[in-house]
Amino acid sequence: MEKWRCSTCGYEYDPAIGDADAGIAAGTPFEQLPEQWVCPVCGVGKDAFEKE
């Protein structure tokens, strides 16, 4: 699975880890994150992320 990086703060979304604080299970691809999901560090939307 591909990792995605926030272009604003550098946070890396790793699908192997997910985002437990937001209720996103490990193994969830970036493309399957809910549209309302935001960067847990700086709060920007999915459109600010770039594939690594």
All heavy atoms as a GROMACS GRO file, in nm:
protein
  395
    1MET      N    1   0.083  -0.119   0.000
    1MET     CA    2   0.000   0.000   0.000
    1MET      C    3   0.087   0.124   0.000
    1MET      O    4   0.192   0.127   0.061
    1MET     CB    5  -0.090   0.001   0.122
    1MET     CG    6  -0.207  -0.095   0.114
    1MET     SD    7  -0.323  -0.066   0.248
    1MET     CE    8  -0.335  -0.231   0.310
    2GLU      N    9   0.040   0.226  -0.068
    2GLU     CA   10   0.117   0.349  -0.082
    2GLU      C   11   0.093   0.444   0.034
    2GLU      O   12  -0.019   0.457   0.083
    2GLU     CB   13   0.080   0.418  -0.213
    2GLU     CG   14   0.112   0.332  -0.334
    2GLU     CD   15   0.052   0.387  -0.461
    2GLU    OE1   16  -0.058   0.443  -0.457
    2GLU    OE2   17   0.118   0.373  -0.565
    3LYS      N   18   0.199   0.512   0.074
    3LYS     CA   19   0.190   0.613   0.179
    3LYS      C   20   0.159   0.748   0.114
    3LYS      O   21   0.193   0.772  -0.001
    3LYS     CB   22   0.321   0.620   0.256
    3LYS     CG   23   0.352   0.492   0.331
    3LYS     CD   24   0.485   0.501   0.402
    3LYS     CE   25   0.518   0.370   0.471
    3LYS     NZ   26   0.648   0.376   0.535
    4TRP      N   27   0.095   0.835   0.192
    4TRP     CA   28   0.058   0.968   0.145
    4TRP      C   29   0.110   1.070   0.246
    4TRP      O   30   0.104   1.048   0.366
    4TRP     CB   31  -0.094   0.980   0.134
    4TRP     CG   32  -0.151   0.898   0.022
    4TRP    CD1   33  -0.160   0.762   0.015
    4TRP    CD2   34  -0.205   0.947  -0.100
    4TRP    NE1   35  -0.218   0.725  -0.102
    4TRP    CE2   36  -0.247   0.836  -0.175
    4TRP    CE3   37  -0.223   1.074  -0.153
    4TRP    CZ2   38  -0.304   0.848  -0.300
    4TRP    CZ3   39  -0.281   1.086  -0.277
    4TRP    CH2   40  -0.321   0.974  -0.350
    5ARG      N   41   0.162   1.183   0.196
    5ARG     CA   42   0.220   1.286   0.282
    5ARG      C   43   0.142   1.416   0.270
    5ARG      O   44   0.108   1.459   0.160
    5ARG     CB   45   0.366   1.309   0.246
    5ARG     CG   46   0.435   1.411   0.338
    5ARG     CD   47   0.584   1.418   0.321
    5ARG     NE   48   0.651   1.290   0.337
    5ARG     CZ   49   0.684   1.236   0.455
    5ARG    NH1   50   0.654   1.298   0.566
    5ARG    NH2   51   0.747   1.121   0.460
    6CYS      N   52   0.116   1.478   0.385
    6CYS     CA   53   0.049   1.608   0.389
    6CYS      C   54   0.146   1.714   0.337
    6CYS      O   55   0.258   1.727   0.389
    6CYS     CB   56   0.007   1.641   0.533
    6CYS     SG   57  -0.069   1.803   0.551
    7SER      N   58   0.105   1.788   0.236
    7SER     CA   59   0.193   1.890   0.178
    7SER      C   60   0.203   2.014   0.267
    7SER      O   61   0.288   2.099   0.246
    7SER     CB   62   0.145   1.929   0.039
    7SER     OG   63   0.015   1.983   0.045
    8THR      N   64   0.118   2.024   0.368
    8THR     CA   65   0.121   2.138   0.458
    8THR      C   66   0.217   2.117   0.574
    8THR      O   67   0.301   2.203   0.603
    8THR     CB   68  -0.021   2.168   0.512
    8THR    OG1   69  -0.108   2.193   0.400
    8THR    CG2   70  -0.021   2.288   0.604
    9CYS      N   71   0.206   2.001   0.642
    9CYS     CA   72   0.288   1.981   0.763
    9CYS      C   73   0.383   1.862   0.755
    9CYS      O   74   0.467   1.846   0.841
    9CYS     CB   75   0.196   1.965   0.884
    9CYS     SG   76   0.108   1.806   0.888
   10GLY      N   77   0.368   1.777   0.653
   10GLY     CA   78   0.459   1.664   0.639
   10GLY      C   79   0.411   1.535   0.704
   10GLY      O   80   0.480   1.433   0.697
   11TYR      N   81   0.294   1.537   0.768
   11TYR     CA   82   0.240   1.414   0.828
   11TYR      C   83   0.228   1.307   0.720
   11TYR      O   84   0.186   1.334   0.608
   11TYR     CB   85   0.103   1.440   0.890
   11TYR     CG   86   0.027   1.315   0.928
   11TYR    CD1   87   0.055   1.247   1.046
   11TYR    CD2   88  -0.072   1.264   0.844
   11TYR    CE1   89  -0.014   1.132   1.081
   11TYR    CE2   90  -0.142   1.148   0.878
   11TYR     CZ   91  -0.112   1.083   0.996
   11TYR     OH   92  -0.180   0.968   1.029
   12GLU      N   93   0.264   1.184   0.755
   12GLU     CA   94   0.255   1.073   0.661
   12GLU      C   95   0.143   0.979   0.701
   12GLU      O   96   0.142   0.928   0.814
   12GLU     CB   97   0.387   0.997   0.659
   12GLU     CG   98   0.388   0.879   0.565
   12GLU     CD   99   0.520   0.806   0.569
   12GLU    OE1  100   0.537   0.721   0.660
   12GLU    OE2  101   0.605   0.835   0.485
   13TYR      N  102   0.047   0.959   0.610
   13TYR     CA  103  -0.057   0.859   0.633
   13TYR      C  104  -0.005   0.726   0.580
   13TYR      O  105   0.023   0.712   0.462
   13TYR     CB  106  -0.190   0.894   0.565
   13TYR     CG  107  -0.291   0.782   0.582
   13TYR    CD1  108  -0.353   0.763   0.704
   13TYR    CD2  109  -0.318   0.692   0.479
   13TYR    CE1  110  -0.441   0.657   0.724
   13TYR    CE2  111  -0.405   0.586   0.498
   13TYR     CZ  112  -0.467   0.570   0.621
   13TYR     OH  113  -0.553   0.465   0.640
   14ASP      N  114   0.007   0.629   0.669
   14ASP     CA  115   0.055   0.496   0.633
   14ASP      C  116  -0.063   0.400   0.646
   14ASP      O  117  -0.111   0.375   0.757
   14ASP     CB  118   0.168   0.454   0.727
   14ASP     CG  119   0.229   0.320   0.691
   14ASP    OD1  120   0.169   0.245   0.611
   14ASP    OD2  121   0.336   0.289   0.745
   15PRO      N  122  -0.112   0.346   0.534
   15PRO     CA  123  -0.228   0.255   0.540
   15PRO      C  124  -0.206   0.134   0.629
   15PRO      O  125  -0.301   0.081   0.686
   15PRO     CB  126  -0.247   0.211   0.394
   15PRO     CG  127  -0.178   0.314   0.313
   15PRO     CD  128  -0.066   0.367   0.398
   16ALA      N  129  -0.083   0.090   0.644
   16ALA     CA  130  -0.054  -0.025   0.730
   16ALA      C  131  -0.083   0.006   0.877
   16ALA      O  132  -0.112  -0.084   0.955
   16ALA     CB  133   0.091  -0.068   0.713
   17ILE      N  134  -0.080   0.135   0.912
   17ILE     CA  135  -0.104   0.177   1.050
   17ILE      C  136  -0.245   0.231   1.067
   17ILE      O  137  -0.309   0.210   1.169
   17ILE     CB  138  -0.001   0.285   1.091
   17ILE    CG1  139   0.140   0.225   1.087
   17ILE    CG2  140  -0.033   0.341   1.228
   17ILE    CD1  141   0.251   0.326   1.104
   18GLY      N  142  -0.296   0.303   0.967
   18GLY     CA  143  -0.428   0.366   0.978
   18GLY      C  144  -0.421   0.492   1.063
   18GLY      O  145  -0.314   0.552   1.080
   19ASP      N  146  -0.533   0.531   1.120
   19ASP     CA  147  -0.540   0.648   1.207
   19ASP      C  148  -0.637   0.614   1.320
   19ASP      O  149  -0.756   0.646   1.314
   19ASP     CB  150  -0.587   0.770   1.128
   19ASP     CG  151  -0.594   0.897   1.212
   19ASP    OD1  152  -0.557   0.896   1.330
   19ASP    OD2  153  -0.640   1.001   1.157
   20ALA      N  154  -0.585   0.546   1.421
   20ALA     CA  155  -0.670   0.497   1.530
   20ALA      C  156  -0.747   0.608   1.600
   20ALA      O  157  -0.862   0.588   1.639
   20ALA     CB  158  -0.585   0.420   1.632
   21ASP      N  159  -0.687   0.726   1.614
   21ASP     CA  160  -0.754   0.836   1.681
   21ASP      C  161  -0.880   0.881   1.606
   21ASP      O  162  -0.972   0.934   1.666
   21ASP     CB  163  -0.659   0.955   1.698
   21ASP     CG  164  -0.548   0.925   1.798
   21ASP    OD1  165  -0.564   0.834   1.881
   21ASP    OD2  166  -0.444   0.994   1.792
   22ALA      N  167  -0.882   0.859   1.475
   22ALA     CA  168  -0.998   0.897   1.393
   22ALA      C  169  -1.085   0.776   1.361
   22ALA      O  170  -1.179   0.786   1.282
   22ALA     CB  171  -0.951   0.963   1.263
   23GLY      N  172  -1.054   0.661   1.421
   23GLY     CA  173  -1.133   0.541   1.397
   23GLY      C  174  -1.105   0.472   1.265
   23GLY      O  175  -1.186   0.394   1.216
   24ILE      N  176  -0.987   0.501   1.206
   24ILE     CA  177  -0.948   0.440   1.078
   24ILE      C  178  -0.862   0.318   1.107
   24ILE      O  179  -0.754   0.329   1.164
   24ILE     CB  180  -0.870   0.541   0.990
   24ILE    CG1  181  -0.948   0.672   0.973
   24ILE    CG2  182  -0.835   0.477   0.856
   24ILE    CD1  183  -1.081   0.659   0.904
   25ALA      N  184  -0.911   0.201   1.068
   25ALA     CA  185  -0.842   0.076   1.097
   25ALA      C  186  -0.716   0.061   1.014
   25ALA      O  187  -0.707   0.112   0.901
   25ALA     CB  188  -0.935  -0.042   1.069
   26ALA      N  189  -0.619  -0.011   1.070
   26ALA     CA  190  -0.499  -0.046   0.994
   26ALA      C  191  -0.543  -0.125   0.871
   26ALA      O  192  -0.638  -0.202   0.876
   26ALA     CB  193  -0.406  -0.130   1.081
   27GLY      N  194  -0.475  -0.100   0.759
   27GLY     CA  195  -0.509  -0.166   0.634
   27GLY      C  196  -0.604  -0.086   0.546
   27GLY      O  197  -0.641  -0.132   0.438
   28THR      N  198  -0.644   0.034   0.590
   28THR     CA  199  -0.735   0.118   0.511
   28THR      C  200  -0.657   0.202   0.411
   28THR      O  201  -0.580   0.289   0.451
   28THR     CB  202  -0.817   0.211   0.603
   28THR    OG1  203  -0.887   0.133   0.700
   28THR    CG2  204  -0.916   0.295   0.523
   29PRO      N  205  -0.676   0.178   0.280
   29PRO     CA  206  -0.607   0.259   0.180
   29PRO      C  207  -0.652   0.405   0.187
   29PRO      O  208  -0.766   0.435   0.226
   29PRO     CB  209  -0.650   0.197   0.046
   29PRO     CG  210  -0.707   0.065   0.080
   29PRO     CD  211  -0.758   0.074   0.221
   30PHE      N  212  -0.563   0.495   0.149
   30PHE     CA  213  -0.593   0.638   0.152
   30PHE      C  214  -0.722   0.669   0.075
   30PHE      O  215  -0.804   0.749   0.118
   30PHE     CB  216  -0.476   0.718   0.093
   30PHE     CG  217  -0.495   0.867   0.103
   30PHE    CD1  218  -0.466   0.935   0.220
   30PHE    CD2  219  -0.540   0.940  -0.006
   30PHE    CE1  220  -0.482   1.072   0.230
   30PHE    CE2  221  -0.557   1.078   0.002
   30PHE     CZ  222  -0.528   1.143   0.121
   31GLU      N  223  -0.739   0.603  -0.039
   31GLU     CA  224  -0.855   0.628  -0.124
   31GLU      C  225  -0.987   0.593  -0.056
   31GLU      O  226  -1.092   0.644  -0.094
   31GLU     CB  227  -0.844   0.549  -0.256
   31GLU     CG  228  -0.728   0.592  -0.343
   31GLU     CD  229  -0.594   0.528  -0.305
   31GLU    OE1  230  -0.587   0.443  -0.213
   31GLU    OE2  231  -0.493   0.563  -0.368
   32GLN      N  232  -0.981   0.508   0.046
   32GLN     CA  233  -1.103   0.468   0.116
   32GLN      C  234  -1.129   0.547   0.244
   32GLN      O  235  -1.226   0.521   0.314
   32GLN     CB  236  -1.097   0.318   0.147
   32GLN     CG  237  -1.106   0.233   0.024
   32GLN     CD  238  -1.104   0.084   0.056
   32GLN    OE1  239  -1.106   0.041   0.171
   32GLN    NE2  240  -1.098   0.003  -0.048
   33LEU      N  241  -1.042   0.645   0.273
   33LEU     CA  242  -1.068   0.731   0.389
   33LEU      C  243  -1.194   0.812   0.362
   33LEU      O  244  -1.218   0.854   0.248
   33LEU     CB  245  -0.950   0.826   0.413
   33LEU     CG  246  -0.820   0.762   0.459
   33LEU    CD1  247  -0.710   0.867   0.464
   33LEU    CD2  248  -0.835   0.695   0.593
   34PRO      N  249  -1.275   0.839   0.465
   34PRO     CA  250  -1.394   0.921   0.445
   34PRO      C  251  -1.357   1.060   0.392
   34PRO      O  252  -1.250   1.113   0.425
   34PRO     CB  253  -1.454   0.933   0.586
   34PRO     CG  254  -1.387   0.828   0.668
   34PRO     CD  255  -1.257   0.797   0.603
   35GLU      N  256  -1.443   1.119   0.313
   35GLU     CA  257  -1.417   1.252   0.256
   35GLU      C  258  -1.394   1.357   0.366
   35GLU      O  259  -1.319   1.452   0.346
   35GLU     CB  260  -1.529   1.296   0.163
   35GLU     CG  261  -1.528   1.225   0.030
   35GLU     CD  262  -1.395   1.238  -0.045
   35GLU    OE1  263  -1.343   1.350  -0.056
   35GLU    OE2  264  -1.344   1.135  -0.090
   36GLN      N  265  -1.458   1.340   0.482
   36GLN     CA  266  -1.444   1.438   0.590
   36GLN      C  267  -1.317   1.418   0.673
   36GLN      O  268  -1.288   1.498   0.761
   36GLN     CB  269  -1.568   1.438   0.680
   36GLN     CG  270  -1.586   1.312   0.761
   36GLN     CD  271  -1.665   1.203   0.690
   36GLN    OE1  272  -1.682   1.204   0.570
   36GLN    NE2  273  -1.714   1.107   0.767
   37TRP      N  274  -1.239   1.312   0.644
   37TRP     CA  275  -1.115   1.289   0.718
   37TRP      C  276  -1.019   1.404   0.693
   37TRP      O  277  -1.008   1.458   0.582
   37TRP     CB  278  -1.052   1.157   0.672
   37TRP     CG  279  -0.926   1.122   0.745
   37TRP    CD1  280  -0.915   1.058   0.864
   37TRP    CD2  281  -0.791   1.147   0.704
   37TRP    NE1  282  -0.783   1.043   0.901
   37TRP    CE2  283  -0.705   1.097   0.803
   37TRP    CE3  284  -0.735   1.210   0.592
   37TRP    CZ2  285  -0.567   1.107   0.794
   37TRP    CZ3  286  -0.598   1.219   0.584
   37TRP    CH2  287  -0.515   1.167   0.684
   38VAL      N  288  -0.949   1.447   0.798
   38VAL     CA  289  -0.851   1.556   0.788
   38VAL      C  290  -0.719   1.511   0.850
   38VAL      O  291  -0.715   1.417   0.930
   38VAL     CB  292  -0.900   1.686   0.856
   38VAL    CG1  293  -1.023   1.741   0.786
   38VAL    CG2  294  -0.927   1.664   1.003
   39CYS      N  295  -0.614   1.580   0.814
   39CYS     CA  296  -0.482   1.553   0.870
   39CYS      C  297  -0.489   1.567   1.022
   39CYS      O  298  -0.535   1.670   1.073
   39CYS     CB  299  -0.380   1.652   0.813
   39CYS     SG  300  -0.215   1.635   0.885
   40PRO      N  301  -0.446   1.464   1.095
   40PRO     CA  302  -0.454   1.470   1.242
   40PRO      C  303  -0.357   1.570   1.305
   40PRO      O  304  -0.371   1.603   1.422
   40PRO     CB  305  -0.422   1.328   1.286
   40PRO     CG  306  -0.348   1.267   1.173
   40PRO     CD  307  -0.396   1.336   1.048
   41VAL      N  308  -0.263   1.621   1.228
   41VAL     CA  309  -0.166   1.716   1.282
   41VAL      C  310  -0.210   1.861   1.256
   41VAL      O  311  -0.214   1.942   1.348
   41VAL     CB  312  -0.025   1.692   1.223
   41VAL    CG1  313   0.073   1.798   1.269
   41VAL    CG2  314   0.024   1.553   1.262
   42CYS      N  315  -0.245   1.892   1.130
   42CYS     CA  316  -0.273   2.032   1.097
   42CYS      C  317  -0.417   2.059   1.053
   42CYS      O  318  -0.456   2.174   1.036
   42CYS     CB  319  -0.175   2.084   0.991
   42CYS     SG  320  -0.197   2.010   0.828
   43GLY      N  321  -0.495   1.953   1.029
   43GLY     CA  322  -0.638   1.971   1.001
   43GLY      C  323  -0.676   1.998   0.856
   43GLY      O  324  -0.793   2.026   0.831
   44VAL      N  325  -0.584   1.989   0.762
   44VAL     CA  326  -0.621   2.011   0.622
   44VAL      C  327  -0.688   1.886   0.567
   44VAL      O  328  -0.674   1.776   0.620
   44VAL     CB  329  -0.500   2.050   0.534
   44VAL    CG1  330  -0.439   2.182   0.579
   44VAL    CG2  331  -0.395   1.941   0.530
   45GLY      N  332  -0.762   1.902   0.458
   45GLY     CA  333  -0.835   1.792   0.397
   45GLY      C  334  -0.747   1.701   0.313
   45GLY      O  335  -0.629   1.725   0.292
   46LYS      N  336  -0.810   1.594   0.263
   46LYS     CA  337  -0.741   1.493   0.184
   46LYS      C  338  -0.675   1.550   0.058
   46LYS      O  339  -0.576   1.498   0.012
   46LYS     CB  340  -0.838   1.383   0.141
   46LYS     CG  341  -0.881   1.292   0.254
   46LYS     CD  342  -0.988   1.192   0.210
   46LYS     CE  343  -0.937   1.100   0.101
   46LYS     NZ  344  -1.037   0.997   0.064
   47ASP      N  345  -0.731   1.659   0.006
   47ASP     CA  346  -0.678   1.717  -0.117
   47ASP      C  347  -0.538   1.778  -0.099
   47ASP      O  348  -0.470   1.807  -0.196
   47ASP     CB  349  -0.774   1.821  -0.175
   47ASP     CG  350  -0.804   1.934  -0.079
   47ASP    OD1  351  -0.787   1.920   0.042
   47ASP    OD2  352  -0.847   2.040  -0.130
   48ALA      N  353  -0.495   1.794   0.026
   48ALA     CA  354  -0.362   1.849   0.052
   48ALA      C  355  -0.255   1.739   0.062
   48ALA      O  356  -0.140   1.768   0.087
   48ALA     CB  357  -0.363   1.931   0.181
   49PHE      N  358  -0.295   1.614   0.040
   49PHE     CA  359  -0.202   1.501   0.049
   49PHE      C  360  -0.150   1.461  -0.088
   49PHE      O  361  -0.222   1.470  -0.187
   49PHE     CB  362  -0.270   1.381   0.115
   49PHE     CG  363  -0.274   1.391   0.264
   49PHE    CD1  364  -0.360   1.480   0.328
   49PHE    CD2  365  -0.193   1.312   0.344
   49PHE    CE1  366  -0.365   1.490   0.465
   49PHE    CE2  367  -0.198   1.322   0.482
   49PHE     CZ  368  -0.282   1.410   0.543
   50GLU      N  369  -0.024   1.418  -0.090
   50GLU     CA  370   0.040   1.374  -0.214
   50GLU      C  371   0.093   1.233  -0.194
   50GLU      O  372   0.148   1.201  -0.088
   50GLU     CB  373   0.155   1.467  -0.249
   50GLU     CG  374   0.110   1.610  -0.273
   50GLU     CD  375   0.227   1.706  -0.288
   50GLU    OE1  376   0.341   1.669  -0.253
   50GLU    OE2  377   0.201   1.818  -0.332
   51LYS      N  378   0.078   1.151  -0.298
   51LYS     CA  379   0.127   1.013  -0.293
   51LYS      C  380   0.278   1.015  -0.291
   51LYS      O  381   0.342   1.091  -0.361
   51LYS     CB  382   0.078   0.939  -0.417
   51LYS     CG  383   0.099   0.790  -0.412
   51LYS     CD  384   0.056   0.723  -0.540
   51LYS     CE  385  -0.089   0.748  -0.573
   51LYS     NZ  386  -0.134   0.673  -0.691
   52GLU      N  387   0.336   0.930  -0.207
   52GLU     CA  388   0.483   0.920  -0.199
   52GLU      C  389   0.535   0.823  -0.300
   52GLU      O  390   0.474   0.728  -0.339
   52GLU     CB  391   0.525   0.876  -0.061
   52GLU     CG  392   0.502   0.985   0.042
   52GLU     CD  393   0.572   0.954   0.172
   52GLU    OE1  394   0.586   0.838   0.211
   52GLU    OE2  395   0.613   1.050   0.236
   0.00000   0.00000   0.00000
